[in-house]
Amino acid sequence: MSTQLLSGPVSAEQVRKEILSIRSLTKTFDGTTNAVDQVTFDVFEGEIFGFLGPNGAGKSTTINMLTTILRPTAGDAVVCGHDLARDAAAVRRTIGVVPQESTADEDLTGLENVLLCADFYGIPRKISKPRAQELLDLVELSKEANRKVSTYSGGMKRRLELATGLVNRPQLLFLDEPTLGLDVQTRAAVWEYIRRLKDEFRMTLFMTTHYLDEADHLCDRIALIDRGKILKVGSPRELKESIGGDIVEVEVQDGSTDFSGPVSGIKHVLGVRRNGAEYRIKTEFGEETAPAVMEALRVAGAKVVRISITQPTLDQVYLEYTGRSIREEHAEANTKVPRRGRMFMGRMRR
Amino acid sequence: MATNDPDPPKTNNGVKMSAFEQQAALNLSPLHGLWALTNRELKRWYKAPIILLLSLIQPVIWLGLFGKAMNFGAIFTGGSFNIPGLSIPKSALDALASQMMQQSFGTSDYFSFLAVGMLSFISLFMAMQSGMSMVWDRRLGFLNKELSTPLARGAIPLGKVLSSILRGLVQAAIVLVIAVLLGLDASKVSVAGVLGTFAGLFLMVMGFSSLFVMLAVRSSNQDTQMMIVNLLNLPLLFASNAMFPAKFMPSWLQPIVQVNPVSYATDISRQLLLGSTGMASLTFDFAYLGGFAVALTVLGMVISWRFLSR
């Protein structure tokens, strides 16, 4: 990494340079369950890398290992050119972390929190003071800089975490659910800051999120993880193409009879999944399949109540690979935040 | 990098420093982080005078009520006290009482005796807070933030210990001033004596706060920590010479008093502030407390290191 830093600005052919290489990273708790199982992937310099998966899939555990909080059971990782196992101190200097929950000292002011964190990095006050002001300005907290964090709203605390995570000018910033539990406007605002900060400091972002629309719009590449294993890595477009074709969804009036047979015989149809009166038909050409499906169902004696054609979305990719809908995850994510926090603590203790 | 820095560090040819060069400008001394953490704890305290005030109320109540109410001296000097048949002059009785007090408590009034014990009391209670703040840091995620930065792992427990020591000594100083105002026998107090007293308290708080940080380093449950503190604080206080002379305690309790570091810190204070005859020599007192402080601090560092280094 240091050689590249000395060689000046990043050129076009260097863009695909790995900033994070993970090889067979594994974390076992209690010697039995693999919370993270043989995870292998690369993150390239300058990209926004999304880490998607259901609750308990191993996202936080992976991030905790990459940010040196947890020690891996097996496997290697090279973070910003530094070996995770051998040179954790160097890794810590080059990364920034924006955790899921607010970690600010609520008895101190916003400015004091940023300065305190700068002290952890050994940044002298003559550099950290103007930098803290600048970062607070960037996340629009300058007016509240001298107020105690205990008086901040949820969105303000999140923005303060962002400013704190950037105080050492990290090359790689880890964002763990940066917008979890925030309302739509605040979410949009937080992303606005993140994008601005990324452009400003030319960072690589590694983030987890529950919001698939965010992942779709923001991430250059995404890794899907479930039960500790990486299921798929690729750009949102690649992921969508990987599940193949369009989806025709049909709802019939009679949920007790199975009409899968006649439907699956239609040309271009790749597969049919039935859920009561609802059918999810995967096809190469949605527009051609839909009328044929209507006809086949009419012939079979079913009355179609509703039909829709959709191009694949990330939601469908998620469903395809994890077998669970992100909507369930949404609901869980929003109600189970405290429990997740505790679980995280519980793991920390080991 | 650093495109927006109002005053970016420059190299001598005026070019902005790269991250690599900026690294060299960092203050990587482990003391930098240690002081930042210590100052963080102290800031929460001196910026909230109400907390300081509240934590002083308890020892002041003990001093005022316990110290003044349990006037052991008055048992002998009470007006009508005499032995029937003998007509001992009042002056002889008073001299006898004073001598008895001097023999038992090392000073002619119980208030002075207790006031000095209070210095150990307040310092001990301050030391116990360090574990609680460790638990809170873990619960609130602050500890995780610390762990993802290059902060020296040892600075995390040491910051707690150092801030406990400073808070403990400041509070003890305030209690001492209040005690003098309330009538502590200050005839033998000297600057050297006060410094020696605080050196003893320093060692005691260092050892105890290391112990409590050590107990808290794996816990994320503040209730457990609270229980431990409550379980230990009064026994540590009563099984020492802070409230009552050890020599009048039952024989089974004596060995406990003899190993309790609170006894030695108090013994130092009594010898240096009141001129009492101690239960051990000053040299032994300091050696014992020094050994206690160093042993527990080293142990605390090792254990914290183990559990904080992932």
Chai-1 contact restraints between the chains, C-beta under 6 A:
chainA,res_idxA,chainB,res_idxB,connection_type,confidence,min_distance_angstrom,max_distance_angstrom,comment,restraint_id
A,S2,B,F20,contact,1.0,0.0,6.0,A-B,restraint_1
A,L5,B,S18,contact,1.0,0.0,6.0,A-B,restraint_2
A,L5,B,A19,contact,1.0,0.0,6.0,A-B,restraint_3
A,L5,B,F20,contact,1.0,0.0,6.0,A-B,restraint_4
A,T67,B,S148,contact,1.0,0.0,6.0,A-B,restraint_5
A,I69,B,N144,contact,1.0,0.0,6.0,A-B,restraint_6
A,I69,B,L147,contact,1.0,0.0,6.0,A-B,restraint_7
A,I69,B,S148,contact,1.0,0.0,6.0,A-B,restraint_8
A,L70,B,R310,contact,1.0,0.0,6.0,A-B,restraint_9
A,R71,B,R310,contact,1.0,0.0,6.0,A-B,restraint_10
A,A89,B,P150,contact,1.0,0.0,6.0,A-B,restraint_11
A,R92,B,T149,contact,1.0,0.0,6.0,A-B,restraint_12
A,R92,B,P150,contact,1.0,0.0,6.0,A-B,restraint_13
A,R93,B,P150,contact,1.0,0.0,6.0,A-B,restraint_14
A,V97,B,S148,contact,1.0,0.0,6.0,A-B,restraint_15
A,P99,B,G141,contact,1.0,0.0,6.0,A-B,restraint_16
A,E101,B,G141,contact,1.0,0.0,6.0,A-B,restraint_17
A,T103,B,G141,contact,1.0,0.0,6.0,A-B,restraint_18
A,T103,B,F142,contact,1.0,0.0,6.0,A-B,restraint_19
A,T103,B,K145,contact,1.0,0.0,6.0,A-B,restraint_20
A,D107,B,R44,contact,1.0,0.0,6.0,A-B,restraint_21
A,L116,B,A36,contact,1.0,0.0,6.0,A-B,restraint_22
A,L116,B,R40,contact,1.0,0.0,6.0,A-B,restraint_23
A,D119,B,A36,contact,1.0,0.0,6.0,A-B,restraint_24
A,F120,B,G33,contact,1.0,0.0,6.0,A-B,restraint_25
A,F120,B,T149,contact,1.0,0.0,6.0,A-B,restraint_26
A,F120,B,L151,contact,1.0,0.0,6.0,A-B,restraint_27
A,Y121,B,T149,contact,1.0,0.0,6.0,A-B,restraint_28
A,G122,B,L26,contact,1.0,0.0,6.0,A-B,restraint_29
A,G122,B,N27,contact,1.0,0.0,6.0,A-B,restraint_30
A,G122,B,L28,contact,1.0,0.0,6.0,A-B,restraint_31
A,G122,B,H32,contact,1.0,0.0,6.0,A-B,restraint_32
A,P124,B,N27,contact,1.0,0.0,6.0,A-B,restraint_33
A,P130,B,P6,contact,1.0,0.0,6.0,A-B,restraint_34
A,P130,B,D7,contact,1.0,0.0,6.0,A-B,restraint_35
A,E134,B,N4,contact,1.0,0.0,6.0,A-B,restraint_36
A,R169,B,M1,contact,1.0,0.0,6.0,A-B,restraint_37
A,M345,B,S220,contact,1.0,0.0,6.0,A-B,restraint_38
A,R349,B,R218,contact,1.0,0.0,6.0,A-B,restraint_39
